[in-house]
C-alpha cells in the first residue's frame, strides 16, 4: 500500500520549469527553465532562497557533481554556465556547442563531465581543469539524455532519432545501439544494481533493456503522452515516471507493475501541465517540476 500526499508547492517561477537538481549540500534544491535565472530553494521549510544568477537563455539541464563545489547549467544557447560555491561566483562558461544543451551528467570515478547537445554530440570535460578532453559523435540529430551506469563503466545516450547508444566509459567506444522506440528517447536510467536500463520516449512507452544481452526484455505502455523522466527510488524497489500527460506514476522496479498514478484524474492535487522532471529528495519525498511553473513536494509512504 502506497500513500501519497502533497506537502508543499513552491511558486515563483514566471514560466515553465524544465529541470531540477538537488545540491551537494543537503536540503537545497535548484530549479531552472524558461526564466530569467536559476533559483535556489530550501527544502527544510520549502522556501525561496534566492536567484543564484541570471541567464540569457532557457535552462534545460542542471548538474551538481558529487565531491566538487560546482554547479553546471546547460542553456538553450549551447553554453554551459559554471557556478563555484566556494568563490560564490560564475566561472568562465564552457563554450563549445552552438545548439541547445539537453543533459549534463558526470563520472566522478573519471573526474569527467558529459554534456549532451542538440548538435548530436556529447562533449567530455575534465572536472579538475574544466578543459574539453573528448567529443563523441553519437547521432546525426539531438542527444536528449544521458545515464551513467552505477559502476561507471558504461554510459547510455538517448537520441531524438529514436535510438539509444551505449558507450564504454573508459575509452568512449560504442558498445551497442538499441532500437525499439518509435519516437525520440527523452529519458534514461540504469537500475540501481545496473542490471537493466529503463528508457522513456515521446512514444509514451517505457522499455527495459538487459545490460548483459542488451535485449529489450519488457515494454510498458506507461503513459498517454511522452515520458519525460524516470527516477529510481534511492533504496526501495520502485521507480517514478513523469509525463507530458500530467501524471506521475510509481512502478515496481522488479515486477514492473503500476503501484500509483498521481494525477488530477485520480484525485490528487497535481500539476496542470506537462511534468518535466523528478527527484527523490528523501526516501519518502519526491519533487516534481512542470510547465505549470510550479514545484511540488510529494510525501510518498511505502
PAFIFI-225757 format. One record per residue (C-alpha): residue number from 1; residue in three letters; x, z, y negated. Coordinates in nm, 2 decimals. Layout:
// PAFIFI-225757
+------+------+--------+--------+--------+
| lolo | paza |      u |      w |      v |
+------+------+--------+--------+--------+
|  NUM |  Ala |      X |      Z |      Y |
...
+------+------+--------+--------+--------+
END
This chain:
// PAFIFI-225757
+------+------+--------+--------+--------+
| lolo | paza |      u |      w |      v |
+------+------+--------+--------+--------+
|    1 |  Unk |   0.00 |   0.00 |   0.00 |
|    2 |  Unk |   0.15 |  -0.11 |  -0.33 |
|    3 |  Unk |   0.00 |   0.03 |  -0.66 |
|    4 |  Unk |   0.07 |  -0.14 |  -0.99 |
|    5 |  Unk |   0.02 |   0.00 |  -1.34 |
|    6 |  Unk |   0.12 |  -0.14 |  -1.68 |
|    7 |  Unk |   0.31 |   0.14 |  -1.86 |
|    8 |  Unk |   0.43 |  -0.04 |  -2.17 |
|    9 |  Unk |   0.41 |  -0.36 |  -2.37 |
|   10 |  Unk |   0.68 |  -0.45 |  -2.61 |
|   11 |  Unk |   0.57 |  -0.66 |  -2.90 |
|   12 |  Unk |   0.77 |  -0.80 |  -3.20 |
|   13 |  Unk |   0.89 |  -1.15 |  -3.09 |
|   14 |  Unk |   0.72 |  -1.41 |  -3.31 |
|   15 |  Unk |   0.75 |  -1.68 |  -3.04 |
|   16 |  Unk |   0.77 |  -1.73 |  -2.67 |
|   17 |  Unk |   1.02 |  -1.51 |  -2.48 |
|   18 |  Unk |   1.22 |  -1.72 |  -2.23 |
|   19 |  Unk |   1.47 |  -1.47 |  -2.09 |
|   20 |  Unk |   1.57 |  -1.11 |  -2.05 |
|   21 |  Unk |   1.88 |  -0.92 |  -1.93 |
|   22 |  Unk |   1.95 |  -0.56 |  -1.86 |
|   23 |  Unk |   2.25 |  -0.43 |  -2.04 |
|   24 |  Unk |   2.56 |  -0.30 |  -1.86 |
|   25 |  Unk |   2.46 |   0.03 |  -2.03 |
|   26 |  Unk |   2.16 |   0.19 |  -1.85 |
|   27 |  Unk |   1.82 |   0.20 |  -2.04 |
|   28 |  Unk |   1.89 |  -0.10 |  -2.26 |
|   29 |  Unk |   1.72 |  -0.44 |  -2.24 |
|   30 |  Unk |   1.80 |  -0.77 |  -2.42 |
|   31 |  Unk |   1.55 |  -1.05 |  -2.47 |
|   32 |  Unk |   1.56 |  -1.39 |  -2.63 |
|   33 |  Unk |   1.35 |  -1.70 |  -2.67 |
|   34 |  Unk |   1.23 |  -1.94 |  -2.93 |
|   35 |  Unk |   1.30 |  -1.69 |  -3.21 |
|   36 |  Unk |   1.55 |  -1.62 |  -3.49 |
|   37 |  Unk |   1.75 |  -1.36 |  -3.30 |
|   38 |  Unk |   1.85 |  -1.18 |  -2.98 |
|   39 |  Unk |   1.66 |  -0.85 |  -2.95 |
|   40 |  Unk |   1.77 |  -0.51 |  -2.81 |
|   41 |  Unk |   1.51 |  -0.26 |  -2.67 |
|   42 |  Unk |   1.53 |   0.09 |  -2.54 |
|   43 |  Unk |   1.37 |   0.14 |  -2.20 |
|   44 |  Unk |   1.35 |   0.52 |  -2.21 |
|   45 |  Unk |   1.08 |   0.52 |  -2.48 |
|   46 |  Unk |   1.01 |   0.14 |  -2.48 |
|   47 |  Unk |   1.11 |   0.09 |  -2.84 |
|   48 |  Unk |   1.25 |  -0.18 |  -3.05 |
|   49 |  Unk |   1.61 |  -0.10 |  -3.14 |
|   50 |  Unk |   1.74 |  -0.40 |  -3.34 |
|   51 |  Unk |   1.81 |  -0.77 |  -3.37 |
|   52 |  Unk |   2.16 |  -0.80 |  -3.23 |
|   53 |  Unk |   2.25 |  -1.12 |  -3.40 |
|   54 |  Unk |   2.08 |  -1.43 |  -3.55 |
|   55 |  Unk |   2.06 |  -1.76 |  -3.36 |
|   56 |  Unk |   2.01 |  -2.11 |  -3.49 |
|   57 |  Unk |   1.85 |  -2.24 |  -3.17 |
|   58 |  Unk |   1.63 |  -2.11 |  -2.88 |
|   59 |  Unk |   1.79 |  -1.87 |  -2.64 |
|   60 |  Unk |   1.74 |  -1.99 |  -2.28 |
|   61 |  Unk |   1.98 |  -1.76 |  -2.10 |
|   62 |  Unk |   2.14 |  -1.41 |  -2.15 |
|   63 |  Unk |   2.41 |  -1.26 |  -1.92 |
|   64 |  Unk |   2.59 |  -0.93 |  -1.93 |
|   65 |  Unk |   2.87 |  -0.94 |  -1.67 |
|   66 |  Unk |   2.94 |  -0.61 |  -1.49 |
|   67 |  Unk |   3.27 |  -0.45 |  -1.59 |
|   68 |  Unk |   3.30 |  -0.64 |  -1.92 |
|   69 |  Unk |   3.19 |  -0.52 |  -2.26 |
|   70 |  Unk |   3.05 |  -0.87 |  -2.33 |
|   71 |  Unk |   2.71 |  -1.04 |  -2.36 |
|   72 |  Unk |   2.67 |  -1.42 |  -2.34 |
|   73 |  Unk |   2.37 |  -1.60 |  -2.48 |
|   74 |  Unk |   2.31 |  -1.97 |  -2.39 |
|   75 |  Unk |   2.14 |  -2.17 |  -2.65 |
|   76 |  Unk |   1.93 |  -2.49 |  -2.65 |
|   77 |  Unk |   2.20 |  -2.65 |  -2.87 |
|   78 |  Unk |   2.46 |  -2.62 |  -2.58 |
|   79 |  Unk |   2.65 |  -2.34 |  -2.75 |
|   80 |  Unk |   2.72 |  -2.01 |  -2.57 |
|   81 |  Unk |   2.74 |  -1.71 |  -2.81 |
|   82 |  Unk |   2.96 |  -1.41 |  -2.71 |
|   83 |  Unk |   2.89 |  -1.06 |  -2.84 |
|   84 |  Unk |   3.16 |  -0.80 |  -2.80 |
|   85 |  Unk |   3.01 |  -0.45 |  -2.76 |
|   86 |  Unk |   3.34 |  -0.27 |  -2.84 |
|   87 |  Unk |   3.40 |  -0.46 |  -3.17 |
|   88 |  Unk |   3.03 |  -0.48 |  -3.23 |
|   89 |  Unk |   3.05 |  -0.84 |  -3.34 |
|   90 |  Unk |   3.02 |  -1.20 |  -3.22 |
|   91 |  Unk |   3.34 |  -1.37 |  -3.09 |
|   92 |  Unk |   3.42 |  -1.74 |  -3.12 |
|   93 |  Unk |   3.14 |  -1.92 |  -2.92 |
|   94 |  Unk |   3.20 |  -2.13 |  -2.61 |
|   95 |  Unk |   3.17 |  -2.48 |  -2.73 |
|   96 |  Unk |   3.18 |  -2.74 |  -2.45 |
|   97 |  Unk |   2.82 |  -2.85 |  -2.36 |
|   98 |  Unk |   2.63 |  -3.06 |  -2.61 |
|   99 |  Unk |   2.30 |  -3.02 |  -2.43 |
|  100 |  Unk |   2.09 |  -2.70 |  -2.36 |
|  101 |  Unk |   2.23 |  -2.41 |  -2.15 |
|  102 |  Unk |   1.97 |  -2.31 |  -1.89 |
|  103 |  Unk |   2.15 |  -2.03 |  -1.70 |
|  104 |  Unk |   2.46 |  -1.81 |  -1.71 |
|  105 |  Unk |   2.60 |  -1.61 |  -1.42 |
|  106 |  Unk |   2.93 |  -1.46 |  -1.32 |
|  107 |  Unk |   3.16 |  -1.39 |  -1.03 |
|  108 |  Unk |   3.31 |  -1.05 |  -1.10 |
|  109 |  Unk |   3.54 |  -1.10 |  -0.80 |
|  110 |  Unk |   3.69 |  -1.41 |  -0.96 |
|  111 |  Unk |   3.65 |  -1.29 |  -1.32 |
|  112 |  Unk |   3.47 |  -1.61 |  -1.39 |
|  113 |  Unk |   3.16 |  -1.71 |  -1.59 |
|  114 |  Unk |   2.94 |  -2.00 |  -1.48 |
|  115 |  Unk |   2.74 |  -2.19 |  -1.74 |
|  116 |  Unk |   2.47 |  -2.44 |  -1.63 |
|  117 |  Unk |   2.36 |  -2.72 |  -1.86 |
|  118 |  Unk |   2.11 |  -2.99 |  -1.92 |
|  119 |  Unk |   2.41 |  -3.23 |  -1.90 |
|  120 |  Unk |   2.42 |  -3.19 |  -1.52 |
|  121 |  Unk |   2.74 |  -3.00 |  -1.52 |
|  122 |  Unk |   2.84 |  -2.63 |  -1.47 |
|  123 |  Unk |   3.14 |  -2.51 |  -1.68 |
|  124 |  Unk |   3.36 |  -2.23 |  -1.54 |
|  125 |  Unk |   3.53 |  -1.99 |  -1.78 |
|  126 |  Unk |   3.78 |  -1.71 |  -1.73 |
|  127 |  Unk |   3.62 |  -1.38 |  -1.83 |
|  128 |  Unk |   3.96 |  -1.25 |  -1.92 |
|  129 |  Unk |   4.07 |  -1.53 |  -2.16 |
|  130 |  Unk |   3.74 |  -1.69 |  -2.24 |
|  131 |  Unk |   3.90 |  -2.03 |  -2.17 |
|  132 |  Unk |   3.74 |  -2.30 |  -1.97 |
|  133 |  Unk |   3.91 |  -2.34 |  -1.63 |
|  134 |  Unk |   3.69 |  -2.59 |  -1.45 |
|  135 |  Unk |   3.39 |  -2.82 |  -1.48 |
|  136 |  Unk |   3.16 |  -2.91 |  -1.18 |
|  137 |  Unk |   2.95 |  -3.22 |  -1.20 |
|  138 |  Unk |   2.65 |  -3.11 |  -1.00 |
|  139 |  Unk |   2.38 |  -3.36 |  -1.08 |
|  140 |  Unk |   2.30 |  -3.67 |  -1.29 |
|  141 |  Unk |   2.04 |  -3.45 |  -1.45 |
|  142 |  Unk |   1.99 |  -3.09 |  -1.56 |
|  143 |  Unk |   2.12 |  -2.79 |  -1.37 |
|  144 |  Unk |   1.84 |  -2.53 |  -1.43 |
|  145 |  Unk |   1.95 |  -2.22 |  -1.24 |
|  146 |  Unk |   2.24 |  -2.05 |  -1.07 |
|  147 |  Unk |   2.25 |  -1.80 |  -0.79 |
|  148 |  Unk |   2.58 |  -1.63 |  -0.67 |
|  149 |  Unk |   2.58 |  -1.51 |  -0.31 |
|  150 |  Unk |   2.62 |  -1.13 |  -0.26 |
|  151 |  Unk |   2.96 |  -1.17 |  -0.11 |
|  152 |  Unk |   3.06 |  -1.40 |  -0.40 |
|  153 |  Unk |   3.18 |  -1.67 |  -0.16 |
|  154 |  Unk |   2.93 |  -1.93 |  -0.25 |
|  155 |  Unk |   2.71 |  -2.03 |  -0.54 |
|  156 |  Unk |   2.38 |  -2.23 |  -0.54 |
|  157 |  Unk |   2.26 |  -2.45 |  -0.83 |
|  158 |  Unk |   1.90 |  -2.56 |  -0.87 |
|  159 |  Unk |   1.86 |  -2.90 |  -1.03 |
|  160 |  Unk |   1.59 |  -3.10 |  -1.22 |
|  161 |  Unk |   1.63 |  -3.38 |  -0.97 |
|  162 |  Unk |   1.46 |  -3.15 |  -0.70 |
|  163 |  Unk |   1.77 |  -3.07 |  -0.50 |
|  164 |  Unk |   1.98 |  -2.75 |  -0.46 |
|  165 |  Unk |   2.36 |  -2.78 |  -0.44 |
|  166 |  Unk |   2.56 |  -2.51 |  -0.26 |
|  167 |  Unk |   2.92 |  -2.48 |  -0.36 |
|  168 |  Unk |   3.22 |  -2.29 |  -0.23 |
|  169 |  Unk |   3.30 |  -2.03 |  -0.50 |
|  170 |  Unk |   3.67 |  -2.03 |  -0.40 |
|  171 |  Unk |   3.76 |  -2.39 |  -0.48 |
|  172 |  Unk |   3.43 |  -2.53 |  -0.62 |
|  173 |  Unk |   3.39 |  -2.79 |  -0.34 |
|  174 |  Unk |   3.04 |  -2.88 |  -0.23 |
|  175 |  Unk |   2.92 |  -2.72 |   0.09 |
|  176 |  Unk |   2.57 |  -2.86 |   0.12 |
|  177 |  Unk |   2.29 |  -3.04 |  -0.07 |
|  178 |  Unk |   1.95 |  -2.90 |   0.01 |
|  179 |  Unk |   1.65 |  -3.14 |  -0.02 |
|  180 |  Unk |   1.28 |  -3.04 |   0.02 |
|  181 |  Unk |   1.13 |  -2.96 |  -0.32 |
|  182 |  Unk |   0.92 |  -3.24 |  -0.47 |
|  183 |  Unk |   0.98 |  -3.13 |  -0.83 |
|  184 |  Unk |   1.25 |  -2.96 |  -1.04 |
|  185 |  Unk |   1.41 |  -2.64 |  -0.90 |
|  186 |  Unk |   1.36 |  -2.36 |  -1.16 |
|  187 |  Unk |   1.47 |  -2.05 |  -0.97 |
|  188 |  Unk |   1.71 |  -1.95 |  -0.70 |
|  189 |  Unk |   1.80 |  -1.61 |  -0.55 |
|  190 |  Unk |   2.01 |  -1.50 |  -0.25 |
|  191 |  Unk |   1.85 |  -1.23 |  -0.03 |
|  192 |  Unk |   2.05 |  -0.91 |  -0.08 |
|  193 |  Unk |   2.20 |  -0.94 |   0.27 |
|  194 |  Unk |   2.30 |  -1.30 |   0.19 |
|  195 |  Unk |   2.12 |  -1.44 |   0.50 |
|  196 |  Unk |   1.90 |  -1.68 |   0.30 |
|  197 |  Unk |   1.84 |  -1.85 |  -0.03 |
|  198 |  Unk |   1.49 |  -1.84 |  -0.19 |
|  199 |  Unk |   1.41 |  -2.13 |  -0.42 |
|  200 |  Unk |   1.12 |  -2.17 |  -0.66 |
|  201 |  Unk |   1.02 |  -2.50 |  -0.80 |
|  202 |  Unk |   0.79 |  -2.67 |  -1.05 |
|  203 |  Unk |   0.61 |  -2.79 |  -0.74 |
|  204 |  Unk |   0.47 |  -2.43 |  -0.71 |
|  205 |  Unk |   0.64 |  -2.37 |  -0.37 |
|  206 |  Unk |   0.89 |  -2.12 |  -0.26 |
|  207 |  Unk |   1.13 |  -2.24 |   0.01 |
|  208 |  Unk |   1.35 |  -2.02 |   0.23 |
|  209 |  Unk |   1.68 |  -2.17 |   0.33 |
|  210 |  Unk |   1.90 |  -2.01 |   0.60 |
|  211 |  Unk |   2.26 |  -1.98 |   0.47 |
|  212 |  Unk |   2.41 |  -2.03 |   0.81 |
|  213 |  Unk |   2.25 |  -2.36 |   0.90 |
|  214 |  Unk |   2.12 |  -2.45 |   0.55 |
|  215 |  Unk |   1.79 |  -2.54 |   0.72 |
|  216 |  Unk |   1.46 |  -2.48 |   0.55 |
|  217 |  Unk |   1.31 |  -2.20 |   0.76 |
|  218 |  Unk |   0.99 |  -2.14 |   0.56 |
|  219 |  Unk |   0.78 |  -2.30 |   0.28 |
|  220 |  Unk |   0.54 |  -2.07 |   0.09 |
|  221 |  Unk |   0.27 |  -2.22 |  -0.12 |
|  222 |  Unk |   0.33 |  -1.94 |  -0.36 |
|  223 |  Unk |   0.16 |  -2.03 |  -0.69 |
|  224 |  Unk |  -0.07 |  -2.27 |  -0.87 |
|  225 |  Unk |   0.20 |  -2.39 |  -1.11 |
|  226 |  Unk |   0.57 |  -2.38 |  -1.15 |
|  227 |  Unk |   0.77 |  -2.08 |  -1.00 |
|  228 |  Unk |   0.98 |  -1.98 |  -1.30 |
|  229 |  Unk |   1.17 |  -1.69 |  -1.15 |
|  230 |  Unk |   1.25 |  -1.49 |  -0.83 |
|  231 |  Unk |   1.38 |  -1.14 |  -0.83 |
|  232 |  Unk |   1.46 |  -0.94 |  -0.52 |
|  233 |  Unk |   1.39 |  -0.56 |  -0.52 |
|  234 |  Unk |   1.72 |  -0.37 |  -0.55 |
|  235 |  Unk |   1.67 |  -0.16 |  -0.24 |
|  236 |  Unk |   1.33 |  -0.24 |  -0.06 |
|  237 |  Unk |   1.24 |  -0.55 |   0.14 |
|  238 |  Unk |   1.04 |  -0.72 |  -0.13 |
|  239 |  Unk |   1.09 |  -0.99 |  -0.39 |
|  240 |  Unk |   0.88 |  -1.07 |  -0.70 |
|  241 |  Unk |   0.80 |  -1.41 |  -0.83 |
|  242 |  Unk |   0.69 |  -1.52 |  -1.18 |
|  243 |  Unk |   0.49 |  -1.83 |  -1.25 |
|  244 |  Unk |   0.35 |  -2.06 |  -1.52 |
|  245 |  Unk |   0.01 |  -1.97 |  -1.36 |
|  246 |  Unk |   0.04 |  -1.63 |  -1.55 |
|  247 |  Unk |   0.08 |  -1.43 |  -1.23 |
|  248 |  Unk |   0.35 |  -1.21 |  -1.08 |
|  249 |  Unk |   0.34 |  -1.19 |  -0.70 |
|  250 |  Unk |   0.52 |  -0.94 |  -0.47 |
|  251 |  Unk |   0.62 |  -1.07 |  -0.13 |
|  252 |  Unk |   0.78 |  -0.92 |   0.17 |
|  253 |  Unk |   1.14 |  -1.04 |   0.20 |
|  254 |  Unk |   1.14 |  -1.00 |   0.58 |
|  255 |  Unk |   0.79 |  -1.12 |   0.67 |
|  256 |  Unk |   0.72 |  -1.34 |   0.36 |
|  257 |  Unk |   0.37 |  -1.21 |   0.33 |
|  258 |  Unk |   0.20 |  -1.17 |  -0.01 |
|  259 |  Unk |   0.15 |  -0.80 |  -0.09 |
|  260 |  Unk |   0.03 |  -0.81 |  -0.45 |
|  261 |  Unk |  -0.10 |  -1.06 |  -0.71 |
|  262 |  Unk |  -0.05 |  -0.91 |  -1.05 |
|  263 |  Unk |  -0.27 |  -1.12 |  -1.27 |
|  264 |  Unk |  -0.58 |  -1.11 |  -1.50 |
|  265 |  Unk |  -0.79 |  -1.27 |  -1.22 |
|  266 |  Unk |  -0.71 |  -0.96 |  -1.01 |
|  267 |  Unk |  -0.80 |  -0.72 |  -1.29 |
|  268 |  Unk |  -0.45 |  -0.64 |  -1.42 |
|  269 |  Unk |  -0.38 |  -0.64 |  -1.80 |
|  270 |  Unk |  -0.12 |  -0.91 |  -1.75 |
|  271 |  Unk |   0.03 |  -1.19 |  -1.96 |
|  272 |  Unk |  -0.19 |  -1.46 |  -2.12 |
|  273 |  Unk |   0.05 |  -1.74 |  -2.08 |
|  274 |  Unk |   0.34 |  -1.85 |  -1.85 |
|  275 |  Unk |   0.56 |  -1.57 |  -1.72 |
|  276 |  Unk |   0.92 |  -1.68 |  -1.76 |
|  277 |  Unk |   1.15 |  -1.41 |  -1.62 |
|  278 |  Unk |   1.16 |  -1.08 |  -1.44 |
|  279 |  Unk |   1.40 |  -0.79 |  -1.40 |
|  280 |  Unk |   1.38 |  -0.48 |  -1.19 |
|  281 |  Unk |   1.48 |  -0.20 |  -1.43 |
|  282 |  Unk |   1.45 |   0.06 |  -1.16 |
|  283 |  Unk |   1.31 |   0.09 |  -0.80 |
|  284 |  Unk |   0.96 |   0.13 |  -0.94 |
|  285 |  Unk |   0.99 |  -0.06 |  -1.27 |
|  286 |  Unk |   0.95 |  -0.44 |  -1.31 |
|  287 |  Unk |   0.99 |  -0.61 |  -1.65 |
|  288 |  Unk |   0.84 |  -0.94 |  -1.73 |
|  289 |  Unk |   0.86 |  -1.18 |  -2.03 |
|  290 |  Unk |   0.62 |  -1.45 |  -2.13 |
|  291 |  Unk |   0.53 |  -1.74 |  -2.35 |
|  292 |  Unk |   0.27 |  -1.50 |  -2.49 |
|  293 |  Unk |   0.56 |  -1.34 |  -2.69 |
|  294 |  Unk |   0.53 |  -1.01 |  -2.51 |
|  295 |  Unk |   0.74 |  -0.80 |  -2.27 |
|  296 |  Unk |   0.55 |  -0.59 |  -2.01 |
|  297 |  Unk |   0.68 |  -0.30 |  -1.80 |
|  298 |  Unk |   0.50 |  -0.26 |  -1.47 |
|  299 |  Unk |   0.52 |   0.06 |  -1.27 |
|  300 |  Unk |   0.51 |  -0.05 |  -0.90 |
|  301 |  Unk |   0.48 |   0.22 |  -0.63 |
|  302 |  Unk |   0.56 |   0.11 |  -0.28 |
+------+------+--------+--------+--------+
END
